[in-house]
Amino acid sequence: MAQTTEKPAGPPDGQAPPHPRTSRAPRIHRAWFVAAVTFVTIIGAAAFASLPGLLIEPLHEDFDWSRGTIGFAVSVNLALYGLTAPFAAALMDRFGIRRIVAAALTVIALGSLLTVWMTAPWQLILFWGVLVGLGSGSMALAFAATVTNRWFVARRGLVTGILTAAGASGQLVFLPLLSWLVEHHGWRPAAVTVSLAALAVVPFVWLLLRDHPADVGLAPYGGEYGDKPAPVTGAARRAITVLFKAARTGPFWLLAGTFAICGASTNGLVKTHFVPAAHDHGMPVTAAAGLLAVIGVFDVVGTIASGWFTDRFEARRLLAVYYALRGISLLFLPMLLAPSVHPPMLFFIVFYGLDWVATVPPTIALCREHYGEDSAIVFGWVLASHQVGAAAVAFAGGVARDVFGSYDVVWYASGALCAAAALMSLVIRRTRTEGLSLTGA
């Protein structure tokens, strides 16, 4: 059996652990339990991500707000989701994962609950756009990247895929329920459900999650024991410093550009506008929401498989394949929308679902390859570009529907953008040096 370095029990919070001893490894390494808690946490937080696409029509009918106005609130949410991520990663280095994630879940719950009493568009922008956006940004994929970097040396690609798939699993769990609530009881009970789901996860985070393997006297999975690093002060300054240094390198801009297109073609387009677009063609809202849930099922499979592939194949080539296939599928979608679900649409749902966030594991791997110990923060900025792209299309999609009366032009434009992302992925250079630090020089 493999050997690892550990001690019998972790020290009290705030105290350094005594020098570890060598002993026989437990049957299951503690890192896998941390990954499991992280998975459940992301599932709980994913409930809010299932709701925006279901709110466009009910809010339009209840308040007579334009789809562009509602899309703008969603775009604020998506943009803040991304822009908060790099600062959240730095704050986790300063205050610990547990505190930041628990606070983020509480903010998500508060913002979602307050929407129940809103009467004006600015309140939707403030509650759903700003509060939920800030909270969700702290729960973004930078959280998964931080946990993976700290607790795993071996199987990083696989774990990244599993944690990324958690968001899709949350969509799978909550989307059918939320669509049923919206259809039969209105959008307000759905907003309350999202709030309660976020709050329900807080105790799990506080009681079960640990910030670093050294907190329990263990080495990372597949690695050697190392003392817990001291808290890193100046979180905001560090996030900005990493951004400016990364921005001087070509791979950063290529990764940011491709990931912006990823966000535009997933969260901004399909997650936000697929349900109202299908409803425009006569499909019931519950049926369209069910199709998104099926995308979530195959997204789990595709993302975990992508993590496995990332451990074995060149990441930039994987990205090129993923973006090319996604672009082809989006070009066909306008021809598939109909009042009922038919086999070609099911084929699109399966095909697109396998590719939904399969781009995340190779993108994180390329950040790690080029930026070493600062890779979680760099990925946070790359994720910011993902969400800016998503925000732009969430708003533009609503405006396009108001102006042209359909979403067709947005589907075709996104397909073309995915083709560009495939070419950009192949341009990313390889590096022979891994583990560089932008802030270590």
LUMDREN-168230 format. One record per residue (C-alpha): x, y, z. Coordinates in steps of 0.1 Angstrom, whole numbers, plus 2048, in hexadecimal, padded with zeros to 3 digits. Layout:
XYZ/...
//
This chain:
800800800/80C8237F8/81D836814/81485A81D/81E872839/80487B853/7FD87F878/7E187288C/7CB89188E/7CB8B4882/7D48D2899/7BB8EB8A6/7B490788E/7CE92288E/7EA90B89B/8068FC886/8068D6884/8228C3895/83C8B287F/82A89586E/834871870/835856856/81983C858/804826843/7EC83982D/7C7838834/7B282381C/7A484380D/7B886380E/7A888181F/7AC8947FE/78F8807EF/77888A80C/7818AF807/77A8AB7E2/75889B7EB/74F8B8801/75A8D07E6/7448BD7CD/7258C07E3/72C8E47EA/72E8ED7C5/70E8D97BF/6FC8EE7D9/70990E7CB/6FF9037A8/6DA9067B0/6DB92C7A9/6EB926787/6CD91277C/6B592E781/6BC94C76A/6B193A74A/69093275B/68A956767/68B968746/66796173B/65796375E/667984766/65E991744/63A98874A/63899376E/6499B576B/6489BB746/66E9BF746/67F9BB725/69599C71F/6B29B371A/6AD9C273D/6AB99F74D/6C8993738/6DD9B1745/6D79A6769/6E2983760/70199274E/70A9A576E/708985781/71D972768/73798E766/73B99178C/73D96B78E/75C96C779/76C98D786/7699827AA/77A9607A5/79E96B7A5/79A9807C4/7879637D5/7A594C7CD/7BD9657DD/7A59697FB/7A5943800/7CB945803/7C796181D/7A8956832/7A4931829/78C91E812/77291782D/76C93C836/76A949813/75392D806/73B92F824/738955820/7329517FB/7169397FF/706950819/70796D800/6F89587E5/6DB94E7FC/6D5972806/6D597F7E2/6BE9657D6/6A59697F3/6A498F7EE/69798C7CA/67697F7D8/66E9A37E3/67B9B67C4/6659CE7B0/67D9E0799/6999D5781/6B59E5795/6AC9CE7B2/6B09AF79B/6D29BD790/6DC9C37B5/6CF9A37C4/6D49897A9/6EF99C795/7059AA7B0/7009957D0/6FB9737C0/71797C7A7/7309847C2/7279657D6/72894E7B9/74995D7AD/7589527CE/74A92F7C8/75792E7A4/76F915795/78C9267A5/77F9157C5/7828F37B4/7A58FD7A6/7B09077C9/7A58E77D9/7B48D27BE/7D68E47C0/7D88E17E6/7CB8BE7EB/7D78AB7CC/7F78A57B9/7EC8857A8/7CB883795/7C78A9793/7B78A7771/79D88D77C/7958A079C/7918C1788/7798AF771/7658A178E/7628C37A0/75A8D5780/73E8BC77A/72F8C579B/7218E478C/70F8CF772/7038B778C/6F48D579F/6E28DF780/6D68BB77B/6C98BA79F/6B88DC7A1/6AD8E577D/68F8CD77A/6838D779D/6878FC797/6768FA775/6598E8785/6579037A0/65891F787/63D90E771/62590678E/62C91E7AA/63E93C79A/66294779B/6639537C0/6629307D0/67E9267B8/6939437C4/68D9397E9/6979157E0/6B89227D2/6BE9367F2/6B7918809/6CD9017F4/6EB9197F8/6E591C81D/6E28F6822/7068F1816/71690A82E/7188F184C/7298D7836/7438F082B/74A8FC84E/74C8DA85F/75C8C4845/7718D882E/7968DF836/7AC8F9827/7CD8E5823/7D98C1827/7F18CD843/7D28D6858/7CD8B185D/7F28A785B/7F1898838/80389B818/7EF8A47F8/7E38857E6/8008787D1/8188927E0/8308987FD/8278A981E/82D8CE820/8258E783C/8068FD837/81191E828/80C93D83B/7ED952832/7F4968814/7EC98C81C/7E29A6802/7CA9907EF/7BD9AB7D8/7E19B77D1/7EC9947C9/7CF98D7B2/7D79AD79E/7FC9A679E/7F7983790/7DF991776/7F99AB76A/815992768/800978757/7F399273E/817995731/816972725/806965705/7F6945713/7E195A72C/7D096E710/7C994E6FB/7BB93C71A/7A695B723/79995E6FF/79093A6FB/77F93971D/76B959716/75D9476F7/75692870E/74293E725/73094F708/72592E6F9/71A91D71A/710932738/708951724/6F6940707/6E891E70E/6E391F734/6D3942732/6C0941711/6B991D707/69991A71B/68993A70E/6959326EB/68590F6EC/66691F6FA/6659366DC/6629176C7/64590A6DB/6578F36F3/64A8F3717/661902730/6638E2745/66D8CE726/6888E871D/6958E8741/6968C2740/6AC8C3722/6C48DA734/6C48C1751/6CE8A6738/6EA8BC72D/6F58BC751/6F5896752/70C892734/7218B0740/72B89C75E/73687F748/748896730/75A8AB74A/76788D75E/77287D73D/78389E734/79689D755/7A187A74D/7AC88472A/7BF8A2738/7D488C74E/7DE87972E/7DD89070F/7E98B3705/7D18CC714/7D28E56F8/7C88CB6DE/7AB8C06F4/79F8E36F5/7A08E76CF/78B8C76CB/7728D26E6/76C8F56D7/7698E86B3/74F8CE6BD/73B8E86D1/73B9006B4/72E8E669C/7128DD6B4/7069016B9/704907694/6EA8EB691/6D58F56AF/6BE90F69F/6B28F3687/6AA8DC6A4/6948F16BA/66F8E66B7/6508E36CD/6598C06D8/6788AD6DF/6848976C2/6A28806BD/6B989A6AB/6B48B26C9/6BC8966E1/6DC8906CD/6E58B46D1/6DF8B46F6/6F58966FB/7108A26E4/7108C66F3/70E8B9716/72E8A4713/7408C4708/72F8DE720/74C8E4738/7648CA72B/77B8E8724/7818EE749/79A8D2752/7B28D9735/7AF8FF73B/7B98FB760/7D58E3755/7E38FD73E/7E1918759/7F4900770/80D8F8755/81591D74E/81092E770/81791478B/80E91D7AE/7FB93D7A2/7E692878A/7C79297A0/7C795079F/7D095077A/7B3938773/79D950787/7A596B76E/7A0953751/77F94A760/77796F762/77A97173D/76395373A/74896574E/74D98673B/74797371B/72996272B/71C984737/71F994715/70B978704/6F1977720/6EA99B719/6EE99A6F3/6D897B6F1/6BC98D702/6C09AC6EC/6C29966CD/6A19866D6/6909A86DC/69E9B66BB/69C9986A3/6819836B3/6969646B5/6B89586C3/6C594A6A2/6DF96469B/6EE95D6BE/6F19386B8/70393D697/71B9576A5/7249416C3/72B9246AC/74393A698/7549466B8/75A9226C3/76C91B6A2/7839396AA/78992B6CE/7949096BF/7AE91B6AA/7BA9306C8/7BE9116DD/7D79026C4/7EC9226C6/7F391F6EB/8179166EE/8258F9703/83C8FF720/8568E872E/8578F974F/83B8F1768/83690178A/83F925782/833940799/82A96378D/82D9717B0/84C95E7BB/8659737A7/
//
